[in-house]
Amino acid sequence: MDLKELVTYKLKEKFPEVEFDITDYKEQLAVTFDKKNIVNVASFLKDDPDLQFKLCEDVTAIDWARRKNRFAVVYHIFSLKLNSRIRLKSDVDESDLSVDSVAFVWKTADWHERETYDMYGIIFNNHPDFRRMYMPEEFEYYPLRKDFPLMGIPGSLPLPKKDE
């Protein structure tokens, strides 16, 4: 059984009520599903003895710059047992910019979720140390959003003085 068949079988067996979109493009498996299921799916993928996706390598977001489901949160996870990576993806609408944190499932997700918040403004509910990483706490903007000006917002952040 290949990775796509195994993951599809396991997820559909464990979560028959969840609609999964599982794609395989150039041997890169992506599993897309509703954000309300992220903690349960993540915990299952980590703890299932046949899968053992024990490492969360990265959490990031995509700004599609559209009205509905503007953002997608993407989790890159790795299984040493299967020597395989998969991506978990969930859409996040601009009207509800939050998703549950997986920092209690994978400790490595802690910093990645903070960075995703700092750059995109997506809030990770129940995160153990939710604060900005790069930008000052009072900074009102999110630099990796498509609507953030390429040259920044004049006067929004004091920059070091340029030497003559």
Secondary structure as the mmCIF struct_conf table of DSSP 4:
data_model
#
loop_
_struct_conf.conf_type_id
_struct_conf.id
_struct_conf.beg_label_comp_id
_struct_conf.beg_label_asym_id
_struct_conf.beg_label_seq_id
_struct_conf.end_label_comp_id
_struct_conf.end_label_asym_id
_struct_conf.end_label_seq_id
HELX_RH_AL_P HELX_RH_AL_P1 LEU A 3 LYS A 14
TURN_TY1_P TURN_TY1_P1 PRO A 16 GLU A 17
BEND BEND1 VAL A 18 VAL A 18
STRN STRN1 ASP A 21 TYR A 25
TURN_TY1_P TURN_TY1_P2 LYS A 26 GLU A 27
STRN STRN2 GLN A 28 THR A 32
HELX_RH_3T_P HELX_RH_3T_P1 LYS A 35 ASN A 37
HELX_RH_AL_P HELX_RH_AL_P2 ILE A 38 ASP A 47
TURN_TY1_P TURN_TY1_P3 PRO A 49 LEU A 51
STRN STRN3 LEU A 55 ASP A 63
BEND BEND2 ARG A 66 ARG A 67
TURN_TY1_P TURN_TY1_P4 LYS A 68 ASN A 69
STRN STRN4 PHE A 71 SER A 79
TURN_TY1_P TURN_TY1_P5 LEU A 80 ASN A 83
STRN STRN5 SER A 84 VAL A 92
TURN_TY1_P TURN_TY1_P6 GLU A 94 SER A 95
BEND BEND3 ASP A 96 ASP A 96
STRN STRN6 SER A 98 ASP A 100
TURN_TY1_P TURN_TY1_P7 ALA A 103 VAL A 105
TURN_TY1_P TURN_TY1_P8 LYS A 107 THR A 108
HELX_RH_AL_P HELX_RH_AL_P3 ALA A 109 TYR A 120
STRN STRN7 ILE A 123 ASN A 125
TURN_TY1_P TURN_TY1_P9 ASN A 126 ASN A 126
TURN_TY1_P TURN_TY1_P10 PRO A 128 ASP A 129
BEND BEND4 MET A 133 MET A 135
TURN_TY1_P TURN_TY1_P11 GLU A 137 GLU A 138
TURN_TY1_P TURN_TY1_P12 PRO A 143 LEU A 144
BEND BEND5 ARG A 145 ARG A 145
TURN_TY1_P TURN_TY1_P13 LYS A 146 ASP A 147
BEND BEND6 PHE A 148 PHE A 148
TURN_TY1_P TURN_TY1_P14 LEU A 150 MET A 151
TURN_TY1_P TURN_TY1_P15 PRO A 154 GLY A 155
BEND BEND7 SER A 156 LEU A 157
HELX_LH_PP_P HELX_LH_PP_P1 PRO A 160 ASP A 163
#
